[in-house]
Amino acid sequence: MIHFKSCKWENFLSTGNDPITILLDRSPTTLIVGQNGAGKSTLLDALSFVLFNKPHRDINKNQLINSINGKKTLVEVEFEVGSSNFKVVRGIKPARFEIWQNGNMINQSSNARDYQKFLEQNILKLNHKSFHQVVVLGSSSFIPFMQLPAWSRRSVIEDLLDINIFSKMNTLLKERNSKIKDELIDINHRIDLLKTKITGQSKYIKDLESLNQDQIENKKDSIQIHEKDIKDTFEESKTLGLNLETLLKEEDKRYKVSNDQMSNLKSRDLQHATGIKDLVKESRFYETNDHCPTCDQDIGSDKKEEKQIIIKEKAFAISQDKDILAKQIADAQAELKDIQNKTNQLRQKQQRINSNNDKITLLQKEIDKIQKEIGQLHSATGDVSKAKKELNNSRKSKEDITEKKLEYVEERTYNEVIGEMLKDTGIKTKVIKQYLPVMNRLINQYLQILDFFVAFHLDENFNETIRSRHRDNFNYSSFSEGEKQRIDLSLLFTWRQIAKLKNSAATNLLVLDETFDSSLDADGVESLTKILGTLEEGSNVFIISHKGDILENKFRSKIEFFKEKNFSKIK
């Protein structure tokens, strides 16, 4: 049970810096009066805000801040649950949210939403909707139980009967099944991978075992063929290279000598050509000239004849020497050609040797490759036992995972059965069915006290059936506002009785906001007063009303709100 002790607020709605404190357990019944706008209903907004971070009325949360001061909005509420004392503090500008238990603030490591959830689920065990069904009635923004949609009605009843645990269990069960589903997807994937691996390993082992010595011997034969080819090629190169370098040097030397000789012979031949050219020129000079242009003397015929004889003798000598020179040039050219042929033959041998060296290199690489393949064959053959061990390990892993899969499938099936039980149509409905007769009996008792003689019945879906004395069928919307209020009051007191019976949402606090000012007639007011007088010991009822002059003598204490300089205060 929640025992509310006090509520304090400042800079909240019309309240300014001077805080207002209401002792919630001081009197069994307290009348709250005041003019419109004086702040009578601020208590409801303060409780709703500090406990649930929501205004009681249909306004924006920022509108709760005092419009004059504009900051430092703060609300505190103190209450007891069992042997623990709690204080909740909530503020705006600056933002503040604290939960204190026995003088120690509860850890705020979680975010504000989770902190709020902890307050509602673990301490209050009451949400905003249920709070207003058990604690509050008559406010203009209050939605009576009968005006709630079916799912909201069910939620209120589940809170009262403290069977929300089944919904939480169902949620946890769904989360667990979701994890199991993910695990099964992962397991199936791992099983598929292991199947593929086992198939591959089995084929690998079969291939390894099919290898035989013939394959290795064939490769060794190939190596022997390549080695013989290398030997033959090397011997050929050795024969070709015998004295090759010496012979090349000798031919190079011969070529140099012959080439120099040829150059000298060609130089002499060129000199002879020049000499004959000069003699022809000199002969033409004496044939055509009778006077020397150099010495300026006459040239006689005797002189000309003498010169011509000398020129012919020189020309004959050059001609004879030129014939000898031509033979020498021909001999020299023949020798150079012979040297060139021999040199070409020697260089062809060198090229053959180079080609043989490349061939030997390629053959050696091929031998290395084959030897590596032989090594791999030997190694692979030796890996059969290792491969078989890995295969056995893979098969064992598959068996273990398959067994785990069966466990998950079994758990999922078990959870599905439990889930059916935890659905709204399962255990919760059975519990509700057990309490429905009690609820209906209490509702009708309170209706009779309020002089409203009808047969009211709620079914398991919380749809109402209302019959008059003449067995005419009605529903909630069929009645007048005064009659509706009698039904709302009957439901409110019934829910409080059920909450007390289950010790779930039970609380000492009850706030009737302008209930006496609304549609109740004089008889209804009297009947309601009678019901309030029968509430269990320890109840603290606050009646917010404009009818202070009429109701004042009916209640133990009174709180009067008034406005001073636009700020709410209490007398």
Sequence and secondary structure as in RCSB ss.txt:
>XXXX:A:sequence
MIHFKSCKWENFLSTGNDPITILLDRSPTTLIVGQNGAGKSTLLDALSFVLFNKPHRDINKNQLINSINGKKTLV
EVEFEVGSSNFKVVRGIKPARFEIWQNGNMINQSSNARDYQKFLEQNILKLNHKSFHQVVVLGSSSFIPFMQLPA
WSRRSVIEDLLDINIFSKMNTLLKERNSKIKDELIDINHRIDLLKTKITGQSKYIKDLESLNQDQIENKKDSIQI
HEKDIKDTFEESKTLGLNLETLLKEEDKRYKVSNDQMSNLKSRDLQHATGIKDLVKESRFYETNDHCPTCDQDIG
SDKKEEKQIIIKEKAFAISQDKDILAKQIADAQAELKDIQNKTNQLRQKQQRINSNNDKITLLQKEIDKIQKEIG
QLHSATGDVSKAKKELNNSRKSKEDITEKKLEYVEERTYNEVIGEMLKDTGIKTKVIKQYLPVMNRLINQYLQIL
DFFVAFHLDENFNETIRSRHRDNFNYSSFSEGEKQRIDLSLLFTWRQIAKLKNSAATNLLVLDETFDSSLDADGV
ESLTKILGTLEEGSNVFIISHKGDILENKFRSKIEFFKEKNFSKIK
>XXXX:A:secstr
 EEEEEEEEESBTT  SS EEEETTS SEEEEEE TTSSTTHHHHHHHHHHHSS SSSS GGGGB TTT S EEE
EEEEEETTEEEEEEEEETTTEEEEEETTEE    S HHHHHHHIIIIII   HHHHHHHTEE  TT   GGGS H
HHHHHHHHHHTT HHHHHHHHHHHHHHHHHHHHHHHHHHHHHHHHHHHHHHHHHHHHHHH  HHHHHHHHHHHHH
HHHHHHHHHHHHHHHTTTHHHHHHHHHHHHHHHHHHHHHHHHHHHHHHHHHHHHHHHHHHHHH SB TTT  B  
HHHHHHHHHHHHHHHHHHHHHHHHHHHHHHHHHHHHHHHHHHHHHHHHHHHHHHHHHHHHHHHHHHHHHHHHHHH
HHHHHHHTHHHHHHHHHHHHHHHHHHHHHHHHHHHHHHHHHHHHHHHSTTTHHHHHHHHHHHHHHHHHHHHHHHT
T   EEEE TT  EEEE TT  EE GGGS HHHHHHHHHHHHHHHHHHHHHHTSS BSEEEEESSTTTT  HHHH
HHHHHHHHTS TT EEEEE S HHHHGGGSSEEEEEEEETTEEEE 
